[in-house]
Amino acid sequence: MNAQKRYEIFARLREHMPEPTTELNWSTPFELLTAVLLSAQATDVGVNKATARLFPLANTPQGILDLGIDGLKEHIKTIGLYNTKAENLMKTCRILVDQFGGEVPQTRAALEALPGVGRKTANVILNTAFGQATIAVDTHIFRVSNRTRIAPGKNVVDVEQKLMRHVPKEFRKDAHHWLILHGRYTCVARRPRCGSCVIEDLCEYPDKLDID
């Protein structure tokens, strides 16, 4: 895929979704960090239901610590892997309070040092909470990047590096959200809705389906 085609793809995605953002509900960097930590192998809808109960009671690191591990688990027990997630969130809150004054750090190294925070989560926080031009590659973005040939790669780091290299600078900040939403609702895994895709004529996927 050449640079001109990539530019047109992102130009159309921008026209179709002028202000893309995460579907997780949050109002502070810590709320976003919490929601992303809880979202692994869970739906955004399920996480939003849990955080709607949790955040009014505790939406700061100290607030989570004050709940205690059992209190936290009670509020997130509807989410898969909630025991492990609760343990990681409590440890993360302790680090944030002790080392960062209760604030979420704005560097990749500091974020990735937090329990349960990997490269993808760090990229989400840096991009969505702090406006940095990072791209977090999840299963949707990995699929879309490979299927369309925007940035084919064998693993998520490979795809991320290619996206950072090939996505035009003016689109880089929002590329993460455009690609994930496109993969979630149009370029779906089993039966991509090519018939209603705004970039169908630019996509290089050889097995397109005439499905709206």
NUNUVEX-361392 format. One record per atom (N, C-alpha, C): residue number from 1; atom name; z, x, y. Coordinates in Angstrom, 2 decimals, m for minus. Atoms other than C-alpha are relative to their C-alpha. Last residue first. Example, Ala and Ser with C-alpha at 12.3 -4.5 7.8 and 13.67 -1.06 7.14 Angstrom:
num; atomo; pz; px; py
2; N; m0.06; m0.82; m1.19
2; CA; 7.14; 13.67; m1.06
2; C; 0.73; m0.77; 1.09
1; N; 0.00; 0.89; m1.19
1; CA; 7.80; 12.30; m4.50
1; C; 0.00; 0.90; 1.20
end
This chain:
num; atomo; pz; px; py
212; N; m0.63; 0.17; m1.31
212; CA; 4.80; m23.82; m3.98
212; C; 1.50; m0.05; m0.14
211; N; m1.15; 0.90; 0.00
211; CA; 3.34; m22.40; m7.20
211; C; 0.58; m0.05; 1.41
210; N; 0.32; 0.99; m1.04
210; CA; m0.11; m20.84; m7.60
210; C; 1.09; m1.08; 0.02
209; N; m0.03; 1.37; 0.51
209; CA; 1.25; m17.86; m9.51
209; C; m0.26; m0.98; 1.13
208; N; m0.47; 1.04; m0.89
208; CA; 0.41; m14.23; m8.74
208; C; m0.13; m1.39; m0.64
207; N; m0.14; 1.23; 0.80
207; CA; 0.06; m11.76; m11.59
207; C; 0.51; m1.15; 0.84
206; N; 1.22; 0.39; 0.68
206; CA; m1.37; m8.67; m9.84
206; C; 0.07; m1.34; m0.72
205; N; m0.42; 0.43; 1.34
205; CA; 1.37; m8.24; m7.21
205; C; m1.20; m0.56; m0.75
204; N; 0.85; m0.64; 1.00
204; CA; m0.28; m6.45; m4.28
204; C; 0.45; m0.31; m1.43
203; N; m0.74; m0.46; 1.17
203; CA; 1.12; m8.72; m1.55
203; C; m0.96; 0.56; m1.05
202; N; m0.26; m1.42; m0.21
202; CA; m1.00; m9.00; 1.59
202; C; 0.71; 0.63; m1.20
201; N; 1.28; m0.71; m0.04
201; CA; m2.61; m12.34; 0.76
201; C; 0.17; 1.50; 0.20
200; N; 0.69; 0.04; 1.29
200; CA; 0.72; m13.80; m0.38
200; C; m1.29; 0.81; 0.01
199; N; 0.66; m1.31; 0.12
199; CA; 2.61; m12.70; 2.75
199; C; m0.84; 0.09; m1.27
198; N; 0.67; m0.34; m1.26
198; CA; 3.67; m16.15; 3.96
198; C; m0.68; 1.36; m0.05
197; N; m0.44; m1.30; m0.51
197; CA; 4.44; m17.29; 0.41
197; C; m0.80; 0.41; 1.23
196; N; m0.61; 0.26; m1.30
196; CA; 4.01; m21.00; m0.31
196; C; 0.49; 1.29; 0.67
195; N; 0.78; 0.97; m0.76
195; CA; 1.54; m20.67; m3.18
195; C; 0.56; m0.31; 1.37
194; N; 1.08; m0.67; m0.74
194; CA; 3.19; m17.47; m4.39
194; C; m0.78; m0.97; 0.88
193; N; 0.69; 1.11; m0.66
193; CA; 6.38; m19.25; m5.39
193; C; m1.12; 0.54; 0.90
192; N; 0.12; m0.17; m1.46
192; CA; 7.49; m16.56; m7.82
192; C; m0.87; m1.10; 0.61
191; N; 1.25; 0.67; m0.41
191; CA; 8.24; m17.92; m11.30
191; C; m0.12; 0.08; 1.52
190; N; 0.81; 0.45; 1.14
190; CA; 10.84; m15.83; m13.12
190; C; m1.35; m0.60; 0.39
189; N; 0.19; m0.87; 1.14
189; CA; 12.47; m13.66; m10.47
189; C; m1.02; m0.52; m1.02
188; N; m1.09; 0.11; 0.97
188; CA; 12.04; m15.45; m7.18
188; C; m0.38; 0.68; m1.31
187; N; 0.42; m0.95; 1.03
187; CA; 9.61; m14.26; m4.52
187; C; 1.08; 0.08; m1.08
186; N; 1.45; 0.06; 0.21
186; CA; 10.21; m17.38; m2.44
186; C; m0.44; 0.89; m1.16
185; N; 0.58; 1.34; m0.12
185; CA; 13.88; m18.32; m2.05
185; C; m1.49; m0.10; m0.27
184; N; m0.90; 1.08; 0.44
184; CA; 16.10; m15.39; m3.05
184; C; m0.70; m1.35; m0.05
183; N; m0.19; m0.07; 1.44
183; CA; 13.44; m12.69; m2.86
183; C; 0.84; m1.14; m0.54
182; N; 1.31; 0.23; 0.60
182; CA; 12.33; m13.69; 0.63
182; C; 0.12; 0.01; m1.53
181; N; 0.26; 1.44; m0.10
181; CA; 15.98; m13.98; 1.66
181; C; m1.36; m0.35; m0.60
180; N; m0.91; 0.70; 0.90
180; CA; 16.70; m10.48; 0.34
180; C; m0.24; m1.51; 0.04
179; N; 0.36; m0.21; 1.40
179; CA; 13.58; m9.00; 1.90
179; C; 0.91; m0.75; m0.95
178; N; 1.30; 0.64; 0.31
178; CA; 14.07; m10.50; 5.35
178; C; m0.32; 0.11; m1.49
177; N; m0.16; 1.45; 0.07
177; CA; 17.78; m9.62; 5.38
177; C; m1.31; m0.70; m0.31
176; N; m0.90; 0.36; 1.10
176; CA; 17.30; m5.95; 4.51
176; C; 0.08; m1.52; m0.16
175; N; 0.77; m0.02; 1.25
175; CA; 14.32; m5.58; 6.83
175; C; 0.83; m0.44; m1.19
174; N; m0.04; 1.32; 0.63
174; CA; 16.37; m6.68; 9.87
174; C; m0.70; m0.03; m1.36
173; N; m1.34; 0.58; m0.07
173; CA; 17.30; m3.23; 11.21
173; C; 0.09; m1.33; m0.76
172; N; m0.92; m0.57; 0.96
172; CA; 14.10; m1.61; 9.97
172; C; 1.37; m0.68; 0.01
171; N; m0.42; 1.01; 0.98
171; CA; 11.58; m3.87; 11.66
171; C; 1.19; 0.44; m0.84
170; N; m0.37; 1.23; m0.72
170; CA; 10.97; m1.89; 14.87
170; C; 0.49; m1.10; m0.93
169; N; m1.31; m0.08; m0.65
169; CA; 11.12; 1.35; 12.89
169; C; 0.41; m1.30; 0.66
168; N; 0.11; m0.39; m1.41
168; CA; 8.21; 0.50; 10.61
168; C; 1.33; m0.14; 0.73
167; N; m0.13; 1.18; m0.87
167; CA; 9.32; 0.22; 6.96
167; C; m0.09; 0.48; 1.46
166; N; 1.24; 0.74; m0.23
166; CA; 7.87; 3.20; 5.07
166; C; 0.12; m1.22; 0.91
165; N; 1.13; m0.85; m0.42
165; CA; 10.54; 5.91; 5.04
165; C; m1.20; m0.83; 0.45
164; N; m0.39; m0.67; m1.25
164; CA; 13.63; 3.71; 4.99
164; C; m1.14; 0.87; 0.54
163; N; m0.03; 1.00; m1.06
163; CA; 11.91; 1.53; 2.40
163; C; 0.34; 0.64; 1.34
162; N; 1.40; 0.32; m0.35
162; CA; 11.07; 4.56; 0.29
162; C; m0.07; m1.05; 1.10
161; N; 0.57; m1.14; m0.71
161; CA; 14.65; 5.82; 0.39
161; C; m1.44; m0.27; 0.43
160; N; m0.61; m0.09; m1.34
160; CA; 16.02; 2.40; m0.53
160; C; m0.64; 1.13; 0.82
159; N; 0.56; 1.08; m0.81
159; CA; 13.57; 2.02; m3.42
159; C; 0.55; 0.07; 1.43
158; N; 1.41; m0.33; m0.22
158; CA; 14.53; 5.41; m4.86
158; C; m0.65; m1.04; 0.91
157; N; 0.00; m1.08; m1.00
157; CA; 18.22; 4.61; m4.41
157; C; m1.42; 0.40; 0.34
156; N; m0.28; 0.55; m1.32
156; CA; 17.76; 1.26; m6.17
156; C; 0.00; 1.08; 1.09
155; N; m1.40; 0.38; m0.15
155; CA; 16.02; 2.70; m9.22
155; C; 0.27; m0.38; 1.45
154; N; m0.61; 0.18; 1.31
154; CA; 12.51; 3.25; m10.58
154; C; 1.46; m0.43; 0.07
153; N; m0.88; m1.08; 0.43
153; CA; 10.74; 2.74; m7.27
153; C; 0.68; m0.34; m1.30
152; N; m0.33; m0.04; 1.43
152; CA; 8.03; 0.69; m5.60
152; C; 0.88; 1.20; m0.34
151; N; m0.73; m1.26; 0.22
151; CA; 8.24; 0.34; m1.81
151; C; 0.41; 0.06; m1.47
150; N; m0.43; m0.51; m1.30
150; CA; 5.97; m2.36; m0.41
150; C; 0.67; 1.36; m0.16
149; N; 0.41; m1.41; m0.15
149; CA; 4.37; m2.72; m3.86
149; C; 0.30; 0.53; 1.40
148; N; 1.01; 0.01; m1.07
148; CA; 4.75; m6.54; m3.71
148; C; m0.66; 1.36; 0.17
147; N; 1.04; 0.99; 0.30
147; CA; 6.48; m6.58; m7.09
147; C; m1.10; 0.01; 1.05
146; N; 0.87; m0.43; 1.10
146; CA; 8.39; m3.34; m6.61
146; C; m1.15; m0.97; m0.23
145; N; 0.59; m1.29; m0.36
145; CA; 9.84; m4.06; m3.18
145; C; m0.96; 0.49; m1.07
144; N; 1.04; 0.23; m1.01
144; CA; 10.41; m7.72; m4.04
144; C; m0.73; 1.30; 0.35
143; N; 1.11; 0.75; 0.58
143; CA; 12.29; m6.90; m7.24
143; C; m1.15; m0.16; 0.99
142; N; 0.63; m0.87; 1.00
142; CA; 14.50; m4.20; m5.74
142; C; m1.23; m0.68; m0.59
141; N; 0.80; m0.96; m0.75
141; CA; 15.16; m6.42; m2.72
141; C; m0.70; 0.96; m0.94
140; N; 1.11; 0.69; m0.66
140; CA; 16.29; m9.29; m4.93
140; C; m0.91; 1.01; 0.70
139; N; 1.01; 0.36; 1.00
139; CA; 18.37; m7.10; m7.27
139; C; m1.20; m0.69; 0.63
138; N; m0.60; 0.77; 1.09
138; CA; 20.21; m5.47; m4.35
138; C; m1.11; m0.38; m0.97
137; N; 0.91; 0.47; 1.04
137; CA; 18.98; m2.70; m2.07
137; C; 0.78; m0.69; m1.11
136; N; m0.77; 0.11; 1.24
136; CA; 21.05; m2.36; 1.08
136; C; m0.88; m0.61; m1.08
135; N; 0.57; 0.99; 0.91
135; CA; 18.83; m1.21; 3.94
135; C; 0.77; 0.04; m1.31
134; N; m0.11; m0.36; 1.41
134; CA; 20.35; 0.58; 6.92
134; C; m0.60; m1.12; m0.84
133; N; 1.26; 0.26; 0.71
133; CA; 19.32; 0.32; 10.57
133; C; 0.07; 0.54; m1.43
132; N; 0.72; m1.22; 0.34
132; CA; 22.83; 0.11; 12.03
132; C; m1.22; m0.34; m0.87
131; N; 1.34; m0.07; m0.56
131; CA; 23.93; m3.10; 13.70
131; C; m0.77; 1.26; m0.28
130; N; 0.07; m1.01; m1.05
130; CA; 27.68; m2.71; 13.10
130; C; m1.41; 0.27; 0.52
129; N; m1.15; 0.02; m0.89
129; CA; 28.63; m5.77; 11.05
129; C; m0.19; 0.92; 1.21
128; N; m0.30; 1.35; m0.46
128; CA; 25.30; m6.51; 9.40
128; C; 1.15; m0.04; 1.00
127; N; 1.11; 0.76; m0.57
127; CA; 23.81; m3.05; 9.00
127; C; 0.47; m1.28; 0.68
126; N; 0.57; m0.77; m1.10
126; CA; 26.82; m0.78; 8.49
126; C; m1.10; m0.79; 0.71
125; N; m0.97; m0.02; m1.09
125; CA; 28.57; m3.44; 6.40
125; C; m0.59; 0.73; 1.21
124; N; m0.13; 1.36; m0.55
124; CA; 25.54; m4.12; 4.21
124; C; 0.92; 0.00; 1.21
123; N; 1.21; 0.29; m0.78
123; CA; 24.84; m0.39; 3.78
123; C; 0.06; m1.40; 0.63
122; N; m0.08; m0.77; m1.25
122; CA; 28.42; 0.25; 2.69
122; C; m1.20; m0.29; 0.89
121; N; m0.97; 0.67; m0.87
121; CA; 28.16; m2.56; 0.15
121; C; 0.12; 0.72; 1.33
120; N; 0.58; 1.27; m0.44
120; CA; 24.99; m1.07; m1.32
120; C; 0.93; m0.72; 0.96
119; N; 1.04; m0.23; m1.00
119; CA; 26.36; 2.48; m1.42
119; C; m0.56; m1.31; 0.55
118; N; 1.05; m0.94; 0.36
118; CA; 29.53; 1.52; m3.22
118; C; m1.03; 0.10; 1.11
117; N; 1.12; m0.09; m0.95
117; CA; 32.73; m0.12; m2.05
117; C; m0.96; 1.09; m0.45
116; N; 0.93; 1.10; 0.19
116; CA; 35.11; m1.19; m4.84
116; C; m1.20; 0.02; 0.93
115; N; 0.12; 0.54; 1.37
115; CA; 37.92; 1.06; m3.67
115; C; m0.95; m1.20; m0.06
114; N; m0.87; 1.16; 0.24
114; CA; 37.19; 2.55; m0.21
114; C; m0.21; m0.55; m1.41
113; N; m1.27; m0.48; 0.54
113; CA; 35.69; 6.06; m0.12
113; C; 0.97; m1.14; m0.30
112; N; 0.17; m0.22; 1.43
112; CA; 32.23; 4.54; 0.27
112; C; 1.26; 0.57; m0.65
111; N; 0.13; 1.27; 0.70
111; CA; 33.27; 3.13; 3.64
111; C; m0.08; 0.21; m1.51
110; N; m1.31; 0.67; m0.03
110; CA; 34.53; 6.45; 4.98
110; C; m0.05; m1.32; m0.77
109; N; m0.95; m0.76; 0.81
109; CA; 31.40; 8.30; 3.89
109; C; 1.35; m0.70; m0.08
108; N; 0.26; 0.22; 1.43
108; CA; 29.07; 5.60; 5.23
108; C; 1.06; 0.70; m0.87
107; N; 0.79; m1.07; 0.61
107; CA; 30.60; 5.66; 8.69
107; C; m0.16; m0.27; m1.49
106; N; 1.43; 0.19; m0.27
106; CA; 31.77; 2.71; 10.80
106; C; m0.85; 1.15; m0.50
105; N; 0.69; m1.18; m0.51
105; CA; 35.34; 2.35; 9.55
105; C; m1.50; m0.23; 0.12
104; N; 1.01; m0.42; 0.97
104; CA; 36.85; m1.15; 9.21
104; C; m0.75; 1.21; 0.56
103; N; 1.40; 0.24; m0.35
103; CA; 39.95; m1.44; 11.39
103; C; m0.93; 0.48; m1.12
102; N; 0.39; 1.37; 0.32
102; CA; 43.57; m1.84; 10.25
102; C; m1.44; m0.35; 0.33
101; N; m0.60; 0.93; m0.93
101; CA; 44.68; 1.32; 12.03
101; C; m0.39; m1.44; m0.21
100; N; 0.96; 0.42; m1.02
100; CA; 42.21; 3.40; 10.07
100; C; 0.56; m1.04; 0.98
99; N; 0.88; m1.07; m0.49
99; CA; 44.29; 5.50; 7.68
99; C; m0.89; m0.39; 1.18
98; N; m0.64; m1.32; m0.09
98; CA; 47.35; 3.48; 6.68
98; C; m0.86; 1.05; 0.69
97; N; m1.22; 0.03; m0.83
97; CA; 46.11; m0.03; 7.44
97; C; 0.54; 1.41; 0.23
96; N; 0.40; 0.38; m1.37
96; CA; 42.56; 0.51; 6.15
96; C; 1.21; m0.01; 0.93
95; N; 0.67; m1.15; m0.63
95; CA; 43.85; 2.39; 3.11
95; C; m0.37; m0.31; 1.44
94; N; m1.04; m1.01; m0.22
94; CA; 46.29; m0.41; 2.23
94; C; m0.59; 1.23; 0.68
93; N; m0.80; 0.41; m1.16
93; CA; 43.56; m3.00; 2.72
93; C; 1.09; 1.02; 0.31
92; N; 0.80; m0.22; m1.20
92; CA; 41.25; m1.13; 0.35
92; C; 0.80; m0.35; 1.25
91; N; 0.01; m1.45; m0.21
91; CA; 43.93; m1.00; m2.34
91; C; m0.78; 0.34; 1.28
90; N; m1.35; m0.39; m0.42
90; CA; 44.49; m4.76; m1.98
90; C; 0.06; 1.50; 0.29
89; N; m0.19; 0.44; m1.39
89; CA; 40.75; m5.42; m2.07
89; C; 1.39; 0.39; 0.50
88; N; 0.76; m0.85; m0.91
88; CA; 40.29; m3.31; m5.19
88; C; 0.23; m0.37; 1.46
87; N; m0.60; m1.34; 0.03
87; CA; 43.09; m5.08; m7.07
87; C; m0.70; 0.92; 0.99
86; N; m1.26; 0.09; m0.73
86; CA; 41.81; m8.50; m6.00
86; C; 0.68; 1.37; 0.06
85; N; 0.31; 0.08; m1.43
85; CA; 38.29; m7.62; m7.09
85; C; 1.27; m0.07; 0.84
84; N; 0.41; m1.32; m0.44
84; CA; 39.51; m6.51; m10.51
84; C; m0.27; 0.01; 1.50
83; N; m1.14; m0.90; 0.16
83; CA; 41.40; m9.76; m11.04
83; C; m0.32; 1.40; 0.52
82; N; m0.93; 0.07; m1.14
82; CA; 38.66; m11.90; m9.50
82; C; 1.19; 0.94; m0.14
81; N; m0.62; m1.33; m0.08
81; CA; 35.99; m10.76; m11.95
81; C; 1.08; 0.05; 1.09
80; N; 0.04; m0.87; 1.16
80; CA; 34.12; m14.02; m11.29
80; C; 0.61; 1.36; 0.28
79; N; 1.08; m0.99; m0.03
79; CA; 35.21; m16.08; m8.30
79; C; 0.08; 0.88; m1.24
78; N; 1.23; 0.70; 0.38
78; CA; 37.31; m19.26; m8.71
78; C; m1.20; 0.95; m0.06
77; N; 0.11; 0.09; 1.45
77; CA; 40.45; m17.11; m8.78
77; C; m1.24; m0.77; m0.47
76; N; 1.36; m0.43; 0.37
76; CA; 39.96; m16.09; m5.13
76; C; m0.27; m0.19; m1.50
75; N; 1.03; 0.49; m0.92
75; CA; 42.89; m17.88; m3.45
75; C; m1.43; 0.36; m0.42
74; N; m0.02; 1.47; m0.02
74; CA; 45.38; m17.55; m6.30
74; C; m1.12; m0.55; 0.86
73; N; 0.70; 0.50; 1.19
73; CA; 44.38; m13.92; m6.77
73; C; m0.07; m1.52; m0.02
72; N; 1.43; m0.22; m0.18
72; CA; 45.40; m13.15; m3.20
72; C; m0.78; m0.56; m1.18
71; N; 0.48; 0.96; m0.98
71; CA; 48.82; m14.74; m3.65
71; C; m1.49; 0.13; 0.24
70; N; 0.04; 1.32; 0.64
70; CA; 49.38; m12.80; m6.85
70; C; m0.50; m1.07; 0.96
69; N; 1.08; 0.06; 0.98
69; CA; 48.39; m9.50; m5.23
69; C; m0.10; m1.38; m0.65
68; N; m0.37; m0.55; 1.31
68; CA; 50.57; m9.97; m2.19
68; C; m1.12; m0.23; m1.00
67; N; 0.16; 1.02; 1.03
67; CA; 49.86; m12.30; 0.71
67; C; 0.52; 0.49; m1.34
66; N; m1.15; 0.90; m0.08
66; CA; 51.33; m9.76; 3.13
66; C; m0.09; m1.13; m1.03
65; N; m1.15; m0.69; 0.61
65; CA; 48.76; m7.19; 2.02
65; C; 1.23; m0.90; m0.02
64; N; 0.24; 0.00; 1.44
64; CA; 45.98; m9.66; 2.80
64; C; 1.16; 0.67; m0.72
63; N; m0.17; 1.37; 0.49
63; CA; 47.42; m10.27; 6.26
63; C; m0.21; m0.10; m1.49
62; N; m1.43; 0.24; 0.12
62; CA; 47.78; m6.55; 6.85
62; C; 0.28; m1.40; m0.52
61; N; m0.57; m0.79; 1.10
61; CA; 44.09; m6.01; 6.07
61; C; 1.49; m0.25; m0.19
60; N; m0.18; m1.39; m0.43
60; CA; 43.12; m8.92; 8.34
60; C; 0.55; 0.79; m1.18
59; N; 1.33; m0.56; m0.26
59; CA; 41.75; m12.38; 7.52
59; C; 0.09; 1.38; 0.64
58; N; m0.01; m1.46; m0.05
58; CA; 44.77; m13.97; 5.85
58; C; m1.41; 0.53; 0.21
57; N; m1.34; m0.50; 0.29
57; CA; 45.72; m17.65; 5.98
57; C; 0.11; 1.51; 0.18
56; N; m0.95; 0.62; m0.93
56; CA; 42.63; m19.14; 7.65
56; C; 1.44; 0.49; m0.19
55; N; m0.01; m0.56; m1.35
55; CA; 40.59; m16.48; 5.80
55; C; 0.93; m0.72; 0.99
54; N; m0.75; m1.24; m0.21
54; CA; 41.57; m17.44; 2.25
54; C; 0.13; 0.40; 1.46
53; N; m1.42; 0.24; 0.27
53; CA; 40.55; m21.09; 1.88
53; C; 0.83; 1.23; 0.38
52; N; m0.38; 1.11; m0.89
52; CA; 37.14; m20.74; 3.52
52; C; 1.47; m0.37; m0.19
51; N; m0.45; m0.57; m1.28
51; CA; 36.98; m17.35; 1.80
51; C; 0.35; m1.08; 1.01
50; N; m1.28; m0.69; 0.16
50; CA; 36.90; m19.06; m1.60
50; C; 0.51; 0.53; 1.34
49; N; m1.02; 1.01; 0.30
49; CA; 34.20; m21.58; m0.72
49; C; 1.37; 0.65; m0.10
48; N; m0.32; 0.72; m1.23
48; CA; 32.14; m18.85; 0.96
48; C; 1.06; m1.08; m0.23
47; N; m0.85; m0.87; m0.83
47; CA; 32.36; m16.68; m2.16
47; C; 0.41; m0.74; 1.26
46; N; m1.32; m0.09; 0.62
46; CA; 31.05; m19.51; m4.35
46; C; 0.97; 0.84; 0.81
45; N; m0.63; 1.32; m0.14
45; CA; 28.16; m20.24; m1.99
45; C; 1.41; 0.04; m0.56
44; N; m0.52; 0.10; m1.36
44; CA; 27.34; m16.53; m1.74
44; C; 0.72; m1.33; 0.22
43; N; 0.93; 0.56; m0.98
43; CA; 27.02; m16.48; m5.52
43; C; 0.65; m0.01; 1.39
42; N; m0.43; 1.34; m0.42
42; CA; 29.02; m14.12; m7.71
42; C; m1.02; m0.50; 1.03
41; N; 0.16; 0.92; 1.13
41; CA; 28.18; m10.98; m9.69
41; C; 0.56; m1.39; 0.31
40; N; 0.63; m0.62; 1.17
40; CA; 29.50; m8.86; m6.81
40; C; 0.01; m0.98; m1.18
39; N; 1.29; 0.60; 0.36
39; CA; 30.30; m11.22; m3.92
39; C; m0.67; 0.62; m1.22
38; N; m0.17; 1.12; 0.93
38; CA; 34.03; m10.54; m3.57
38; C; m1.32; m0.49; m0.58
37; N; m0.74; m0.48; 1.17
37; CA; 33.55; m7.09; m2.04
37; C; 0.14; m1.10; m1.05
36; N; 0.93; m0.80; 0.79
36; CA; 30.87; m8.56; 0.24
36; C; 0.69; 0.56; m1.25
35; N; 0.97; 0.88; 0.65
35; CA; 33.22; m11.29; 1.43
35; C; m0.97; 0.78; m0.88
34; N; m0.67; 0.77; 1.04
34; CA; 36.05; m8.84; 2.11
34; C; m1.00; m0.86; m0.77
33; N; m0.32; m0.93; 1.08
33; CA; 33.80; m6.47; 4.02
33; C; 0.65; m0.73; m1.17
32; N; 1.26; m0.30; 0.70
32; CA; 32.42; m9.39; 6.04
32; C; 0.26; 0.95; m1.17
31; N; 0.37; 1.19; 0.77
31; CA; 35.92; m10.61; 6.87
31; C; m1.29; 0.25; m0.77
30; N; m0.85; 0.06; 1.19
30; CA; 36.87; m7.06; 7.84
30; C; m0.32; m1.23; m0.84
29; N; 0.42; m0.98; 1.02
29; CA; 33.85; m6.72; 10.12
29; C; 0.86; m0.05; m1.25
28; N; m0.45; m1.34; m0.36
28; CA; 34.85; m9.96; 11.89
28; C; m0.50; 0.98; m1.06
27; N; m0.07; m0.08; m1.45
27; CA; 33.40; m13.49; 11.93
27; C; 0.49; 1.35; 0.49
26; N; m0.93; m1.03; m0.50
26; CA; 32.25; m14.03; 8.37
26; C; 0.00; m0.03; 1.51
25; N; m0.66; 0.40; m1.24
25; CA; 30.40; m16.58; 6.20
25; C; 1.01; 1.09; 0.42
24; N; m1.46; m0.03; 0.10
24; CA; 28.06; m15.04; 3.63
24; C; 0.61; m0.38; 1.35
23; N; m0.45; 1.37; 0.24
23; CA; 24.46; m16.16; 4.02
23; C; 1.49; m0.05; m0.32
22; N; m0.61; 0.27; 1.30
22; CA; 23.56; m12.84; 5.60
22; C; 0.40; m1.47; m0.11
21; N; m1.35; m0.54; 0.14
21; CA; 21.26; m12.77; 8.60
21; C; 0.53; m0.32; m1.39
20; N; m0.57; 0.05; 1.35
20; CA; 17.68; m13.37; 9.65
20; C; 1.40; 0.58; m0.02
19; N; m1.37; m0.51; m0.09
19; CA; 16.86; m14.10; 13.29
19; C; 0.67; m0.07; m1.38
18; N; m0.24; m0.84; m1.19
18; CA; 13.09; m14.55; 13.66
18; C; 1.39; 0.62; 0.07
17; N; m1.46; 0.00; m0.10
17; CA; 12.50; m15.75; 10.08
17; C; 0.40; 0.88; 1.18
16; N; m0.50; 1.07; 0.85
16; CA; 8.82; m16.75; 9.69
16; C; 1.52; m0.14; 0.12
15; N; 0.45; 1.27; m0.58
15; CA; 7.65; m14.64; 12.62
15; C; 0.57; m1.18; m0.76
14; N; m0.73; 0.19; m1.26
14; CA; 9.77; m11.74; 11.39
14; C; m0.41; m1.32; 0.67
13; N; m1.37; 0.37; 0.37
13; CA; 8.42; m12.12; 7.86
13; C; 0.84; m0.24; 1.25
12; N; 0.01; 1.40; 0.44
12; CA; 4.91; m12.14; 9.31
12; C; 1.41; m0.47; m0.40
11; N; 0.27; 0.82; m1.18
11; CA; 5.48; m8.94; 11.27
11; C; 0.00; m1.48; m0.37
10; N; m1.26; 0.19; m0.72
10; CA; 7.10; m7.42; 8.21
10; C; m0.18; m0.79; 1.29
9; N; m0.97; 0.72; 0.84
9; CA; 4.02; m7.99; 6.08
9; C; 1.28; m0.26; 0.78
8; N; 0.34; 1.42; m0.06
8; CA; 1.65; m6.96; 8.89
8; C; 0.97; m0.84; m0.83
7; N; m0.33; 0.50; m1.34
7; CA; 3.38; m3.61; 9.27
7; C; m0.27; m1.50; 0.08
6; N; m1.46; 0.14; m0.09
6; CA; 3.29; m3.03; 5.52
6; C; 0.41; m0.56; 1.36
5; N; m0.37; 1.19; 0.78
5; CA; m0.45; m3.74; 5.49
5; C; 1.51; m0.23; 0.05
4; N; 0.43; 1.19; m0.74
4; CA; m1.08; m1.29; 8.31
4; C; 0.40; m1.28; m0.73
3; N; m0.92; 0.28; m1.09
3; CA; 1.00; 1.41; 6.64
3; C; m0.37; m1.27; 0.76
2; N; 0.10; m0.83; m1.20
2; CA; m0.96; 1.37; 3.40
2; C; 0.92; m0.50; 1.12
1; N; 0.00; 0.84; m1.19
1; CA; 0.00; 0.00; 0.00
1; C; 0.00; 0.88; 1.24
end
